[in-house]
Amino acid sequence: MMENFIKTYVINLEKRTERKSHAYIQFLNKKYYLLNFVKAIENVNGAFGLWQTIVQIIQNSCTKEDDYILICEDDHEFTKRYNIQKLLSAIKEAEEKKADVLLGGVSWFLDALQISENLFWMDQFTGTQFMIVFKKFYQTIINADFNVGDTADRKICELTTKKFLIYPFISVQKEFGYSDATPFNNKEGYVTEIFENSDMILSHIIQANTFYQKNV
């Protein structure tokens, strides 16, 4: 991979032109991204279509030179806390910890451990709108079985324990009022609320860690 350039694949259903425009604007004038829009595989089961598209990206686009790639969904939105140096530093640290996946932000999680100032280890999570996938995990994704009831995020949780999260979040999901992959995200305001709740819980974990470090 060209140093400091990140191969980026944005998944977009062809009919969702407003989402494609939004995603394009997110990366406009941002250096270091080699941006590719990928036509999503359409399926009655939206979650299955998303997973098929992720597999297709890895099968068709990854090379031996790609130590990692960035896969985004078209509702990804950079937060005010984003900067490229923060991302590159997190990628380097995650690589050193033998990560399979590094997330830019999550809508929900179960169990988290702060391992450095800007990095958490995660157990279960939801939210694949901004996901660095590392080379050693490519084949695991390609080989995975995906069954009725599975979702991309839950399947990744099942496939690896080496999942890390950048904090503060550099990515959240934009509200569009509907979701093609996750129907219960259709309620207006719901997506914003769950990202804010996850952010708040992580901030409380940091406050607790800081308190006990000072008082032990």
SULURTA-V22312 format. One record per residue. N is the residue number from 1. RES is the residue in one small letter. OMEGA is omega in whole degrees, 0 to 359 (NA if undefined). Layout:
{{N:RES:OMEGA} {N:RES:OMEGA}}
//
This chain:
{{1:m:176} {2:m:187} {3:e:177} {4:n:172} {5:f:187} {6:i:174} {7:k:188} {8:t:182} {9:y:181} {10:v:182} {11:i:184} {12:n:171} {13:l:187} {14:e:182} {15:k:183} {16:r:184} {17:t:180} {18:e:177} {19:r:178} {20:k:178} {21:s:178} {22:h:182} {23:a:179} {24:y:181} {25:i:180} {26:q:184} {27:f:180} {28:l:179} {29:n:174} {30:k:180} {31:k:172} {32:y:179} {33:y:171} {34:l:195} {35:l:176} {36:n:172} {37:f:183} {38:v:178} {39:k:182} {40:a:173} {41:i:183} {42:e:182} {43:n:176} {44:v:173} {45:n:185} {46:g:180} {47:a:179} {48:f:178} {49:g:178} {50:l:181} {51:w:177} {52:q:181} {53:t:177} {54:i:179} {55:v:181} {56:q:178} {57:i:183} {58:i:180} {59:q:191} {60:n:190} {61:s:184} {62:c:175} {63:t:179} {64:k:181} {65:e:183} {66:d:177} {67:d:176} {68:y:172} {69:i:175} {70:l:174} {71:i:179} {72:c:165} {73:e:189} {74:d:174} {75:d:176} {76:h:177} {77:e:177} {78:f:175} {79:t:178} {80:k:182} {81:r:180} {82:y:159} {83:n:189} {84:i:180} {85:q:176} {86:k:179} {87:l:182} {88:l:177} {89:s:179} {90:a:178} {91:i:180} {92:k:181} {93:e:179} {94:a:177} {95:e:180} {96:e:180} {97:k:175} {98:k:180} {99:a:168} {100:d:184} {101:v:173} {102:l:186} {103:l:179} {104:g:180} {105:g:182} {106:v:179} {107:s:180} {108:w:174} {109:f:175} {110:l:183} {111:d:178} {112:a:180} {113:l:178} {114:q:183} {115:i:173} {116:s:186} {117:e:186} {118:n:182} {119:l:174} {120:f:163} {121:w:181} {122:m:171} {123:d:176} {124:q:177} {125:f:167} {126:t:179} {127:g:179} {128:t:184} {129:q:178} {130:f:191} {131:m:171} {132:i:178} {133:v:183} {134:f:189} {135:k:185} {136:k:180} {137:f:184} {138:y:186} {139:q:177} {140:t:178} {141:i:181} {142:i:185} {143:n:189} {144:a:170} {145:d:179} {146:f:189} {147:n:177} {148:v:182} {149:g:177} {150:d:170} {151:t:184} {152:a:183} {153:d:180} {154:r:178} {155:k:178} {156:i:177} {157:c:181} {158:e:188} {159:l:183} {160:t:171} {161:t:186} {162:k:183} {163:k:183} {164:f:186} {165:l:173} {166:i:177} {167:y:1} {168:p:181} {169:f:171} {170:i:182} {171:s:170} {172:v:177} {173:q:176} {174:k:176} {175:e:172} {176:f:180} {177:g:178} {178:y:175} {179:s:179} {180:d:184} {181:a:186} {182:t:187} {183:p:183} {184:f:174} {185:n:184} {186:n:181} {187:k:183} {188:e:178} {189:g:185} {190:y:183} {191:v:178} {192:t:182} {193:e:185} {194:i:174} {195:f:179} {196:e:179} {197:n:179} {198:s:178} {199:d:182} {200:m:181} {201:i:179} {202:l:177} {203:s:177} {204:h:176} {205:i:179} {206:i:179} {207:q:179} {208:a:178} {209:n:181} {210:t:181} {211:f:185} {212:y:176} {213:q:181} {214:k:188} {215:n:177} {216:v:NA}}
//
